[in-house]
Amino acid sequence: MESERRLTVMLRKKLLRVLIVSCFAVLGGITVANASATTYGDASSGASNEESFQIRYNGAAWNYGSSPYQSTSFTYTRNGTVLMKKTAYNGKVSGSVWDDLRWGDKYTTKFYWGRGSKR
């Protein structure tokens, strides 16, 4: 009986997640302001993080010839696990990760950026 209850709760949570993602997929064609966006660094070396619909994160890093650094990178992590890491040496790199729809600190997606050594 307890296992049936757990299964029912688990299925309800999964159904809720599917409904939330489906709603965002349907609304995808509608222009919505970003949930949050932040840019770090400057025009020659930096990174940015943009949260779209509060479930997708778009990251970018750039490092151009005028930069005093050899590289610039960004990393997305969740619960200590690296989801994506990209490094720009001469130009720009970008990528996206999907958020975990569960609540709690261990499900929080985090963004980090950094620069390599000086040239």
C-alpha positions as CSV (number, residue, x, y, z in Angstrom):
1,M,0.0,0.0,0.0
2,E,2.8,2.4,0.9
3,S,4.6,1.6,-2.4
4,E,1.4,2.3,-4.4
5,R,1.1,5.7,-2.6
6,R,4.8,6.5,-3.5
7,L,4.2,5.5,-7.1
8,T,1.1,7.7,-7.3
9,V,3.0,10.7,-5.8
10,M,5.9,10.1,-8.2
11,L,3.6,9.9,-11.2
12,R,1.8,13.1,-10.2
13,K,5.1,14.9,-10.0
14,K,6.2,13.6,-13.4
15,L,2.9,14.6,-14.9
16,L,3.3,18.1,-13.4
17,R,6.8,18.4,-14.9
18,V,5.5,17.3,-18.3
19,L,2.6,19.8,-18.2
20,I,5.0,22.6,-17.3
21,V,7.4,21.8,-20.0
22,S,4.6,21.4,-22.5
23,C,3.2,24.8,-21.6
24,F,6.6,26.4,-22.2
25,A,6.9,24.5,-25.5
26,V,3.5,25.8,-26.7
27,L,4.4,29.3,-25.6
28,G,7.8,29.2,-27.2
29,G,6.7,31.2,-30.2
30,I,5.6,34.1,-27.9
31,T,8.2,36.7,-27.1
32,V,8.7,36.8,-23.3
33,A,11.2,38.9,-21.4
34,N,14.1,37.0,-19.9
35,A,13.8,35.8,-16.4
36,S,17.3,37.1,-15.8
37,A,20.4,38.0,-17.7
38,T,23.9,39.0,-16.5
39,T,27.1,40.0,-18.3
40,Y,30.6,39.9,-16.8
41,G,33.9,41.2,-18.0
42,D,34.3,43.6,-20.9
43,A,34.2,43.7,-24.7
44,S,37.5,41.8,-25.2
45,S,37.0,39.1,-22.5
46,G,33.9,38.1,-20.7
47,A,30.9,35.9,-20.2
48,S,27.2,36.1,-20.0
49,N,24.3,34.0,-18.6
50,E,20.7,34.3,-19.6
51,E,17.8,32.4,-18.0
52,S,14.9,31.8,-20.5
53,F,11.5,30.8,-19.2
54,Q,13.2,29.9,-15.9
55,I,14.0,26.4,-17.3
56,R,16.7,27.0,-19.8
57,Y,20.1,28.7,-19.4
58,N,22.0,30.2,-22.3
59,G,25.7,30.8,-21.6
60,A,28.5,32.5,-23.6
61,A,32.1,33.3,-23.3
62,W,34.3,35.4,-25.5
63,N,38.0,36.2,-25.7
64,Y,39.4,38.3,-28.6
65,G,42.8,39.3,-29.7
66,S,42.6,42.6,-27.8
67,S,42.1,40.7,-24.5
68,P,45.1,40.5,-22.1
69,Y,44.0,36.9,-21.3
70,Q,44.7,33.6,-23.1
71,S,41.1,32.3,-22.6
72,T,37.8,32.9,-21.0
73,S,35.4,30.1,-20.0
74,F,32.0,29.4,-18.5
75,T,30.7,26.4,-16.6
76,Y,27.2,25.3,-15.5
77,T,27.0,22.9,-12.5
78,R,24.2,21.3,-10.6
79,N,24.8,19.5,-7.2
80,G,28.5,19.6,-7.8
81,T,28.3,17.9,-11.2
82,V,29.5,19.8,-14.3
83,L,26.7,20.0,-16.9
84,M,28.7,22.1,-19.4
85,K,32.0,23.8,-19.7
86,K,33.1,25.8,-22.7
87,T,36.3,27.9,-23.3
88,A,36.9,30.6,-25.8
89,Y,40.5,31.2,-26.9
90,N,40.0,33.5,-29.9
91,G,36.4,34.2,-30.5
92,K,33.1,33.4,-28.9
93,V,31.6,30.1,-27.6
94,S,28.1,29.5,-26.4
95,G,25.8,26.7,-25.2
96,S,22.6,25.9,-23.3
97,V,21.5,23.7,-20.5
98,W,18.0,22.8,-19.2
99,D,17.1,23.3,-15.6
100,D,16.0,20.5,-13.3
101,L,12.3,21.2,-12.5
102,R,12.6,19.8,-8.9
103,W,12.9,22.2,-6.0
104,G,15.8,22.3,-3.5
105,D,19.4,23.4,-3.3
106,K,20.8,20.3,-4.9
107,Y,18.7,20.9,-8.0
108,T,19.8,24.5,-8.5
109,T,21.8,25.2,-11.7
110,K,24.8,27.5,-11.1
111,F,26.9,29.5,-13.5
112,Y,30.6,30.3,-13.1
113,W,33.0,32.1,-15.4
114,G,36.7,32.7,-15.3
115,R,39.7,33.8,-17.3
116,G,42.9,32.0,-18.1
117,S,46.4,33.3,-17.5
118,K,47.6,36.5,-18.9
119,R,49.3,36.5,-22.4
